[in-house]
Amino acid sequence: MMSPFLSNLCIGLFFLLLIPIRHYAKYQNFTLNVWQMVIAGGVLGYITGIVFSTGPLLLPIFNGFDLIKGGLLATEVAASFAIYLTKSLTFGVLGVLQPNILIAGVAIGTSLIIGNYIGKIFVLNMFNRAFNLMLDAMLLIAGCSMLFSIFYARI
């Protein structure tokens, strides 16, 4: 198991580095092909397995496959559902999934479904440029919050 300090540092820096990388890739007309998506999915699946949560790591990968707005959100929701369902089944089979955790997970999952449905209404009406700026802002906030958590946890 990776230490929270190291995982938050690596993922936080990765989120921040993804902002210029995304723009450079778009400038170079670089998109991921199917095999690159499979490899990226495997790597991110492994990372998600060794750290508690990787946050929005999949969003830039799906965006690199040229998915935007509704397609990106739908793919992210489906991938997240598959990841967390697999984790829940694994923890259940191992006997470490307590009923109160399962109930909390269902409640949180339900709120996420509702939030995604409401968010979809706004996202589908956005201009592509505004959507990409929002994705950059989300990566910036996620990266900074992970780096901040390193220092906050040490105080």
C-alpha positions in Angstrom: 0.0 0.0 0.0 1.4 3.4 -1.0 1.6 6.0 1.7 -1.0 8.8 1.6 1.8 11.4 1.5 3.4 9.9 -1.6 0.1 9.0 -3.4 -1.3 12.5 -2.8 1.9 14.1 -3.9 2.1 12.1 -7.1 -1.5 12.4 -8.1 -1.7 16.1 -7.1 1.4 16.9 -9.3 0.0 14.7 -12.1 -3.3 16.6 -12.1 -1.4 19.9 -12.3 0.9 18.6 -15.1 -2.1 17.4 -17.1 -3.3 20.9 -17.7 -0.4 21.9 -20.0 -0.1 18.4 -21.4 -3.8 18.4 -22.5 -3.3 21.7 -24.3 -0.1 20.6 -25.9 -1.7 17.3 -27.1 -4.7 19.2 -28.5 -2.3 21.7 -30.3 -0.5 18.7 -31.8 -3.8 17.0 -32.7 -2.9 14.0 -30.6 -5.6 11.6 -29.6 -5.5 8.2 -28.0 -6.3 5.1 -30.0 -8.2 2.1 -28.6 -5.1 0.2 -27.5 -3.7 3.2 -25.8 -7.1 3.6 -24.0 -6.9 -0.1 -22.9 -3.3 0.4 -21.5 -4.3 3.7 -19.8 -7.3 2.0 -18.3 -5.3 -0.9 -17.0 -2.7 1.4 -15.4 -5.3 3.6 -13.8 -7.2 0.6 -12.7 -4.1 -0.7 -10.9 -3.4 2.8 -9.4 -7.0 2.9 -8.2 -6.5 -0.5 -6.6 -3.4 0.5 -4.6 -4.6 3.9 -3.4 -8.0 4.6 -1.9 -9.2 7.0 -4.7 -7.6 8.6 -7.7 -10.2 11.3 -8.1 -10.7 12.5 -11.7 -7.7 10.8 -13.2 -9.8 9.2 -16.0 -11.3 12.5 -17.3 -8.2 13.7 -19.1 -7.7 10.1 -20.5 -11.2 10.1 -21.9 -10.7 13.6 -23.2 -7.6 12.4 -25.0 -9.8 9.9 -26.8 -11.6 13.0 -28.1 -14.6 12.6 -25.8 -16.1 15.9 -24.6 -19.2 17.1 -22.7 -22.0 14.4 -22.6 -19.8 11.6 -24.0 -17.1 12.3 -21.6 -19.4 12.4 -18.6 -21.3 9.3 -19.6 -18.0 7.3 -20.1 -16.6 8.6 -16.8 -19.8 7.5 -15.0 -19.8 4.1 -16.5 -16.1 3.6 -15.7 -16.4 4.8 -12.2 -19.5 2.6 -11.7 -17.5 -0.5 -12.9 -14.5 0.4 -10.7 -16.5 0.9 -7.5 -18.8 -2.1 -8.2 -15.6 -4.2 -8.6 -14.1 -2.8 -5.4 -17.4 -3.4 -3.5 -17.7 -7.0 -4.7 -14.0 -7.7 -3.9 -14.4 -6.2 -0.3 -17.7 -8.2 0.1 -16.1 -11.5 -0.9 -13.2 -10.8 1.4 -15.7 -10.1 4.2 -14.5 -6.6 5.0 -17.4 -4.7 3.6 -19.5 -3.7 6.7 -23.2 -3.1 6.3 -22.9 0.6 7.4 -20.2 1.2 4.8 -22.4 -0.4 2.1 -25.4 1.8 3.0 -23.2 4.9 3.0 -21.8 3.8 -0.4 -25.3 3.4 -1.9 -26.4 6.8 -0.5 -23.3 8.5 -1.9 -23.7 6.7 -5.2 -27.3 7.8 -5.5 -26.4 11.4 -4.8 -23.7 11.2 -7.5 -26.2 9.8 -10.0 -28.5 12.7 -9.3 -25.6 15.2 -9.4 -24.4 13.8 -12.8 -27.9 14.0 -14.2 -28.3 17.7 -13.1 -24.8 18.5 -14.3 -25.4 16.9 -17.7 -28.1 19.6 -18.3 -25.6 22.4 -17.9 -22.7 20.6 -19.6 -24.6 19.8 -22.8 -25.4 23.5 -23.2 -21.8 24.7 -22.7 -19.5 25.7 -25.5 -16.6 23.3 -26.0 -14.1 26.0 -25.0 -16.0 26.6 -21.7 -16.1 22.9 -21.0 -12.4 22.5 -21.5 -11.7 25.5 -19.3 -13.9 23.9 -16.6 -12.0 20.7 -17.0 -8.7 22.6 -16.5 -10.2 24.4 -13.4 -11.3 21.0 -12.0 -7.8 19.6 -12.5 -6.2 22.6 -10.9 -8.5 22.5 -7.9 -8.1 18.7 -7.5 -4.3 18.9 -7.8 -4.0 21.8 -5.3 -6.4 20.2 -2.8 -4.3 17.0 -2.9 -1.1 18.9 -2.4 -2.7 21.0 0.3 -3.8 17.8 2.1 -0.2 16.7 2.4 0.7 19.8 4.3 -2.5 20.0 6.3 -2.1 16.4 7.4 1.4 17.2 8.7 0.3 20.2 10.8 
